[in-house]
């Protein structure tokens, strides 16, 4: 059985959510079981996966999704931002890192995990507001800062993804942010750098007044 709900966020955007009423989740204390996730996806019709950086199994869940063969568009993926990553730049980077670890281009729902920021010298209200602005920007960018997914289908990106055994999203993020546990060869970095064609997925900062 499925349910359709309308989630209204504080910025007044209404997000429709359709999900099977059986949810697989993971915990702070481990206990991840790969076969259980595959069984839930393939045998039980589960289409909502709830996880978080804090749970420490993003890569494993991403692998399970790929092995299951369930199309990404049929899934509702919820992830959460850990308080240690609150703040404008940190929040955006954390979201990209989580996308990369799961091998996906976007999350259907990305939450602030806990109201307290624990940042010395700053109020929780101030940090939450700054973090929320970052999440709104990610939303406006279409959940995917990688040229709204357009770059992911580029032949050069696809070729490098096959070469390194990574997803196209991981290749782009590795080129842009120099994160993740692998290195791109100098020639491959240069090849990716030549892909810029003047395209802008959002507003053009060169003409900002």
C-alpha positions as CSV (number, residue, x, y, z in Angstrom):
1,X,0.0,0.0,0.0
2,X,1.2,3.5,-0.8
3,X,0.5,6.9,0.7
4,X,0.7,10.3,-0.8
5,X,1.6,13.2,1.6
6,X,2.4,16.8,1.0
7,X,5.4,18.1,3.1
8,X,5.3,21.8,3.6
9,X,8.7,23.2,4.6
10,X,9.2,26.6,6.4
11,X,10.2,28.2,3.1
12,X,6.6,27.4,1.9
13,X,7.6,24.9,-0.7
14,X,5.3,21.9,-0.9
15,X,7.1,18.6,-1.6
16,X,4.9,15.6,-2.6
17,X,6.1,12.3,-1.2
18,X,4.8,8.9,-2.3
19,X,6.3,6.0,-0.5
20,X,5.6,2.4,0.5
21,X,4.4,2.2,4.1
22,X,7.3,0.0,5.2
23,X,10.6,1.6,5.9
24,X,14.1,0.2,6.2
25,X,16.4,2.2,8.4
26,X,19.8,2.0,9.9
27,X,21.0,3.0,13.4
28,X,23.8,4.9,15.1
29,X,25.2,1.7,16.5
30,X,25.8,-0.4,13.4
31,X,23.9,-3.5,12.6
32,X,23.8,-2.9,8.8
33,X,22.9,-6.1,6.9
34,X,23.4,-6.0,3.1
35,X,21.2,-9.0,2.4
36,X,18.4,-7.5,4.5
37,X,18.5,-4.3,2.4
38,X,18.5,-6.2,-0.9
39,X,15.6,-8.4,0.4
40,X,13.6,-5.3,1.4
41,X,14.1,-3.7,-2.0
42,X,13.6,-6.7,-4.2
43,X,11.1,-8.9,-2.2
44,X,9.2,-6.5,0.1
45,X,8.7,-3.6,-2.3
46,X,10.5,-1.1,0.0
47,X,11.1,2.2,-1.8
48,X,12.0,4.5,1.1
49,X,15.5,4.3,2.6
50,X,16.3,6.5,5.6
51,X,19.9,6.9,6.5
52,X,22.5,9.5,7.7
53,X,26.2,10.2,7.7
54,X,26.1,9.4,11.4
55,X,25.0,5.8,10.7
56,X,28.2,5.1,8.8
57,X,26.7,2.9,6.0
58,X,26.1,5.3,3.1
59,X,28.4,3.5,0.8
60,X,26.9,0.1,1.6
61,X,23.4,1.4,1.0
62,X,24.4,2.9,-2.3
63,X,25.9,-0.4,-3.4
64,X,22.7,-2.2,-2.3
65,X,20.6,0.1,-4.4
66,X,22.7,-0.5,-7.4
67,X,22.7,-4.2,-6.9
68,X,18.9,-4.3,-6.5
69,X,18.3,-2.9,-10.0
70,X,15.5,-0.7,-8.7
71,X,15.5,2.6,-10.8
72,X,16.7,5.6,-8.8
73,X,13.5,7.4,-9.8
74,X,11.4,4.8,-8.0
75,X,13.1,5.4,-4.7
76,X,12.7,8.0,-2.0
77,X,16.1,8.5,-0.3
78,X,16.2,10.4,3.0
79,X,19.6,11.5,4.4
80,X,20.6,13.8,7.2
81,X,23.1,16.5,7.9
82,X,25.1,15.9,11.1
83,X,25.5,18.9,13.5
84,X,29.3,18.8,13.1
85,X,28.7,19.9,9.4
86,X,26.3,22.8,10.2
87,X,27.2,26.1,8.6
88,X,26.8,27.3,5.0
89,X,29.9,25.9,3.2
90,X,30.2,22.8,5.5
91,X,26.5,21.9,4.9
92,X,26.9,22.0,1.1
93,X,30.1,20.0,1.1
94,X,28.6,17.4,3.5
95,X,25.6,16.9,1.2
96,X,27.9,16.5,-1.8
97,X,30.0,14.0,0.1
98,X,27.0,12.0,1.1
99,X,25.7,11.9,-2.5
100,X,29.1,10.7,-3.6
101,X,29.3,8.0,-0.9
102,X,25.9,6.7,-1.9
103,X,26.7,7.1,-5.7
104,X,23.6,9.2,-6.3
105,X,23.0,12.6,-7.8
106,X,20.4,13.9,-5.3
107,X,18.4,13.1,-2.2
108,X,14.6,13.3,-2.1
109,X,14.8,14.6,1.5
110,X,17.8,16.1,3.3
111,X,17.3,16.9,6.9
112,X,19.2,18.7,9.7
113,X,19.8,15.8,12.0
114,X,19.6,17.6,15.4
115,X,18.7,21.2,16.4
116,X,21.8,21.8,18.5
117,X,24.9,22.9,16.5
118,X,27.5,22.8,19.3
119,X,29.6,25.5,17.6
120,X,31.5,27.5,20.2
121,X,30.8,31.2,20.3
122,X,27.7,31.1,18.0
123,X,24.1,30.7,18.9
124,X,22.2,27.6,17.8
125,X,19.6,29.9,16.1
126,X,22.3,31.7,14.1
127,X,23.9,28.4,12.9
128,X,20.6,26.8,12.1
129,X,19.5,29.8,10.0
130,X,22.8,29.8,8.1
131,X,22.6,26.0,7.5
132,X,19.0,26.2,6.4
133,X,19.9,28.8,3.8
134,X,22.5,26.4,2.4
135,X,19.8,23.7,2.2
136,X,17.4,26.0,0.4
137,X,20.2,26.8,-2.1
138,X,20.7,23.1,-2.7
139,X,17.0,22.7,-3.2
140,X,16.9,25.6,-5.7
141,X,19.8,24.0,-7.6
142,X,17.6,21.0,-8.2
143,X,19.3,18.8,-5.4
144,X,22.2,18.3,-7.8
145,X,24.9,21.0,-8.1
146,X,26.6,19.0,-10.9
147,X,25.0,21.2,-13.6
148,X,21.6,19.8,-12.5
149,X,22.8,16.4,-13.7
150,X,23.7,17.4,-17.2
151,X,27.4,16.8,-16.8
152,X,26.8,13.3,-15.6
153,X,26.0,12.1,-19.1
154,X,29.0,13.6,-20.7
155,X,31.0,10.9,-22.6
156,X,34.3,12.0,-20.9
157,X,32.8,11.7,-17.5
158,X,31.2,8.3,-18.3
159,X,34.6,7.0,-19.6
160,X,36.4,8.1,-16.5
161,X,33.7,6.6,-14.3
162,X,34.3,3.2,-16.0
163,X,38.1,3.6,-15.8
164,X,38.1,4.3,-12.0
165,X,35.2,2.1,-11.1
166,X,33.2,5.1,-9.7
167,X,29.9,6.7,-10.5
168,X,29.8,9.8,-12.8
169,X,28.8,11.9,-9.7
170,X,31.9,10.7,-7.8
171,X,34.2,11.6,-10.7
172,X,32.8,15.2,-10.9
173,X,32.9,15.7,-7.2
174,X,36.5,14.4,-7.0
175,X,37.5,16.8,-9.7
176,X,35.8,19.8,-8.1
177,X,36.4,19.3,-4.3
178,X,39.4,17.0,-4.2
179,X,37.7,14.7,-1.7
180,X,37.0,10.9,-1.6
181,X,39.4,8.0,-1.3
182,X,40.9,8.0,-4.9
183,X,43.0,10.2,-7.1
184,X,42.4,11.3,-10.6
185,X,45.4,11.3,-12.9
186,X,46.7,14.7,-14.0
187,X,45.6,14.1,-17.6
188,X,42.1,13.2,-16.5
189,X,41.8,16.3,-14.3
190,X,42.8,18.3,-17.4
191,X,40.2,16.5,-19.6
192,X,37.5,17.3,-17.1
193,X,38.6,20.9,-16.9
194,X,38.0,21.3,-20.6
195,X,34.4,20.4,-20.3
196,X,33.3,23.9,-19.4
197,X,31.2,25.3,-22.2
198,X,29.9,28.4,-20.6
199,X,26.7,26.7,-19.4
200,X,25.1,27.9,-16.2
201,X,22.6,25.7,-14.4
202,X,21.3,28.6,-12.4
203,X,22.0,32.4,-12.4
204,X,25.1,33.7,-14.1
205,X,27.5,35.2,-11.5
206,X,29.5,37.0,-14.2
207,X,26.6,39.4,-14.7
208,X,25.5,39.9,-11.2
209,X,25.0,43.5,-10.2
